[in-house]
Amino acid sequence: MTKWAKSLIRLSTFEVETLQKRLAEVVTRRTHIEMRVATLDAEFELECVRASQDATLAHGLSAYKHGYKFRRDTAVAELDLISQEEAGVRDSLSSAFEDLKKFEHVAEVTKLKQVAAAKRVEDAMLDEAALRIAGNAAKVQRRA
């Protein structure tokens, strides 16, 4: 494999690995936000149950519901942004992976062409040697 092909493959591999790490980080952030939304929902359900059992808690439920709604809306908006970022990273990763495969294919084709050229040179040398041997054999037959 040529030096330029090795360099391109190495750079493309680095880009793919970097994007994979970034994707993993984005997925982790998305998972944490999803957990936060689920936790907020569960806490709200618990507060509703507790408010139905205690009249003093029922009085503050509307304020709690307002705060819950604000925090949940904020988390959902953040989740939407992270989902968009994740889609962008996935697209970039797909493109980088395609580029890597293209470079690997070009390197493989170049290598196969070099092997074929070396094979043609070897065949030509063997043909030339065979012709010389045949020519020498003909000279020996003429002398005999």
C-alpha positions as CSV (number, residue, x, y, z in Angstrom):
1,M,0.0,0.0,0.0
2,T,1.3,3.4,-0.8
3,K,2.1,6.1,1.8
4,W,-0.6,8.4,0.7
5,A,-3.2,5.6,1.0
6,K,-2.0,4.7,4.4
7,S,-2.2,8.3,5.5
8,L,-5.7,8.8,4.1
9,I,-6.9,5.6,5.8
10,R,-5.3,6.6,9.1
11,L,-6.9,10.1,9.0
12,S,-10.3,8.7,8.0
13,T,-10.1,6.0,10.8
14,F,-9.3,8.8,13.3
15,E,-12.3,10.8,12.1
16,V,-14.6,7.8,12.4
17,E,-13.3,7.0,15.9
18,T,-13.7,10.7,17.0
19,L,-17.3,10.8,15.7
20,Q,-18.1,7.5,17.4
21,K,-16.9,8.9,20.7
22,R,-18.9,12.0,20.2
23,L,-22.0,10.0,19.3
24,A,-21.5,7.9,22.5
25,E,-21.3,11.1,24.5
26,V,-24.5,12.6,22.9
27,V,-26.4,9.3,23.4
28,T,-25.3,9.4,27.1
29,R,-26.6,12.9,27.5
30,R,-29.9,12.0,25.8
31,T,-30.3,9.1,28.1
32,H,-29.7,11.3,31.1
33,I,-32.3,13.8,29.9
34,E,-34.8,11.0,29.3
35,M,-34.2,9.7,32.8
36,R,-34.7,13.3,34.2
37,V,-38.1,13.5,32.3
38,A,-39.2,10.1,33.6
39,T,-38.1,11.1,37.1
40,L,-40.1,14.3,37.0
41,D,-43.1,12.5,35.8
42,A,-42.8,9.9,38.5
43,E,-42.4,12.6,41.2
44,F,-45.4,14.5,39.9
45,E,-47.5,11.3,40.1
46,L,-46.3,10.7,43.6
47,E,-47.2,14.3,44.6
48,C,-50.7,13.9,43.1
49,V,-51.2,10.8,45.1
50,R,-49.9,12.4,48.3
51,A,-52.1,15.5,47.7
52,S,-55.2,13.4,47.3
53,Q,-54.5,11.9,50.7
54,D,-53.5,15.1,52.5
55,A,-55.5,18.3,52.3
56,T,-52.6,20.6,53.2
57,L,-50.6,19.2,50.3
58,A,-53.5,19.6,47.9
59,H,-53.4,23.4,48.5
60,G,-49.8,23.6,47.1
61,L,-50.3,21.2,44.3
62,S,-51.1,23.8,41.7
63,A,-47.8,25.6,42.4
64,Y,-46.0,22.3,42.3
65,K,-47.7,21.5,39.0
66,H,-46.6,24.8,37.5
67,G,-43.0,24.2,38.6
68,Y,-43.2,20.6,37.3
69,K,-44.5,21.7,33.9
70,F,-41.8,24.3,33.6
71,R,-39.0,21.9,34.4
72,R,-40.4,19.2,32.2
73,D,-40.8,21.6,29.2
74,T,-37.2,22.7,29.7
75,A,-36.0,19.1,29.8
76,V,-38.1,18.1,26.7
77,A,-36.7,21.1,24.8
78,E,-33.2,20.1,25.7
79,L,-34.0,16.5,24.6
80,D,-35.2,17.8,21.2
81,L,-31.9,19.7,20.8
82,I,-29.9,16.7,21.7
83,S,-31.9,14.5,19.4
84,Q,-31.1,16.9,16.5
85,E,-27.4,16.9,17.5
86,E,-27.5,13.1,17.6
87,A,-29.0,12.9,14.1
88,G,-26.3,15.3,12.8
89,V,-23.5,13.2,14.4
90,R,-25.0,10.0,12.9
91,D,-25.0,11.6,9.5
92,S,-21.4,12.8,9.8
93,L,-20.4,9.4,11.1
94,S,-22.1,7.7,8.1
95,S,-20.3,10.0,5.7
96,A,-17.0,9.5,7.4
97,F,-17.4,5.8,7.3
98,E,-18.3,5.9,3.6
99,D,-15.1,8.0,3.0
100,L,-13.0,5.5,4.9
101,K,-14.4,2.6,2.8
102,K,-13.7,4.5,-0.4
103,F,-10.1,5.1,0.6
104,E,-9.7,1.5,1.6
105,H,-11.2,0.4,-1.7
106,V,-8.8,2.8,-3.7
107,A,-5.9,1.4,-1.7
108,E,-6.9,-2.2,-2.4
109,V,-7.4,-1.5,-6.1
110,T,-4.0,0.3,-6.3
111,K,-2.4,-2.7,-4.5
112,L,-4.0,-5.2,-6.9
113,K,-2.8,-3.1,-9.9
114,Q,0.7,-3.2,-8.6
115,V,0.5,-6.9,-8.1
116,A,-0.9,-7.3,-11.6
117,A,1.9,-5.1,-13.1
118,A,4.5,-7.1,-11.2
119,K,2.9,-10.3,-12.5
120,R,3.0,-9.0,-16.1
121,V,6.7,-8.1,-15.8
122,E,7.4,-11.6,-14.4
123,D,5.4,-13.3,-17.2
124,A,7.3,-11.2,-19.8
125,M,10.6,-12.2,-18.2
126,L,9.6,-15.8,-18.2
127,D,8.4,-15.6,-21.9
128,E,11.7,-14.0,-22.8
129,A,13.7,-16.7,-21.0
130,A,11.6,-19.4,-22.7
131,L,12.2,-17.8,-26.1
132,R,15.9,-17.8,-25.5
133,I,15.9,-21.4,-24.4
134,A,13.9,-22.4,-27.5
135,G,16.3,-20.3,-29.7
136,N,19.3,-22.0,-28.1
137,A,17.7,-25.4,-28.5
138,A,17.1,-24.7,-32.2
139,K,20.7,-23.7,-32.7
140,V,21.9,-26.9,-31.0
141,Q,19.6,-28.9,-33.3
142,R,21.0,-27.1,-36.4
143,R,24.6,-27.9,-35.4
144,A,23.8,-31.5,-34.7
